[in-house]
């Protein structure tokens, strides 16, 4: 538990009587069920930012299921993002301790009618990030209405305490409240509430997995995209992943963690904790993992997935080629070549010699950190993705990919001595423009991004990424032993043998 927590820390008055036609309101003014909003138009896209989808979760609403926002009169300015949910500073973004943060953003084609909708859940380990970080005009010009969402994070989003009903997953409930907002309001922006895809990367994909398993999300979406988070963590025999972090935990774990936080803050009651400043809770140890054993997630997803107990919708899912390069320097900073054999023995016991033979330092420029990162890419990401894809494919259409551009600029910048390659999160610039980002993709990378956006758009529209002019993308089939997934690379899009590239048969044999 201490190791897990330690790693987590590292790691309108205008035209009130005129009904708004779907997606065609003059001057960018649209009516929602809480009031009118005015956005901006840029090129072929309309953008509405900072729309409240729930009341500020402050006072007695801290650690409470989201409730409807208070309606407003007049026209609300929706030209600037809402507050970020409380979080530490990072990735060039300032810290925030403002709990009034449950806002979403809508980017729509200039003219749209019953367009498919993509609801994007941001990543950041359920501890950081904001929906407004992702600018979706490029996707909107391809015919999607894109909604990006803020949700409660860290101790404010994932927290338990004795007597706190259905705690441990308030952030997941926030996302469901946003999805319900979409069902009620997205027609006014030109979207189709009967054609909604929920999508996310990293912690956002983790959240997508939670929504797939949550009864409260039933009927709120019709397809799912999970980037860089399989919905299960695989362990084979006595071989454990390097991170060894569960995706979901029993609610009792959150209750115990909440009691620890309360003791650190000098509290014995929930009322005392609700009176504490958000900054105090940000400074306390955090445990940002969704809890099961509550109404939000009644069953352990590790059991629900193989039992087929989830929302049966088409799934597009995958990883980057080198997921571990972001995390290796955090988990084993400064690991030397001399320390490498002992570190493997500590982690893998009797399997260490075989693993060292498969991942010799000579193949990684003599860098033990780079070698450990490669092990993490294969064991912590590729293996569970392989297992999860085949499990889902027993019940639903699955389209699997691997992002292969090893020249992709990393997010964030990497420390000296570590080669990022196709790192965790490096595909995001190919789908979105990132707020405040000064990185420019090369022409070949932009072309790959165009192909990827076409795939993502086709999938959101139809549940199948294939379309005219795109390289064929075969689906994963139940019991299929084929090693291939759709390899997304700047040179060409091709079938990629993930089993060989990630030594998956070796890992599965241990």
Secondary structure, 3 states (H helix, E strand, C coil): CHHHHHHHHHCCCCCCCCCCCCCCCHHHEEEECCEEEECEEECCEEEEEEEECCCCCCHHHCCCCCCCCCCCCCEEECCCCCCCCCECCECCECCECCCCCCEEEEEEECCCCCEEEEEEECCCCCCCCCHHHEECHHHHCCCCEEEEECCCCHHHHCCCCCCCCCCCCHHHHHHHHHHHHHHHHHHHHCEEEEEEEEEEECHHHHHHHHHHHCHHHCCCCCEEEEECCCCCCCCECCECCCCCCCCEEEHHHHHHHHHHHHHHCCCCCHHHHHHCCHHHHHHCCCCCCEEECCCCCCCCHHHHCCCCCCCCCEEEEEEECECCHHHHHHHCCCCCHHHHHHHHHHHHHHHHHHHHHHCCHHHHCCCHHHHHHHHHHHHHHHHHHHHHHHHHCCCCCEEEEEECCCCCCCCCCCCCCCCCCCECCCCHHHCCEECCCCCCCCHHHHHHHHHHHHHHHHHHHHCCCCCCCCCCCCCECCCCCCCEEEEECCCCCEEEEHHHHCCHHHHHHC
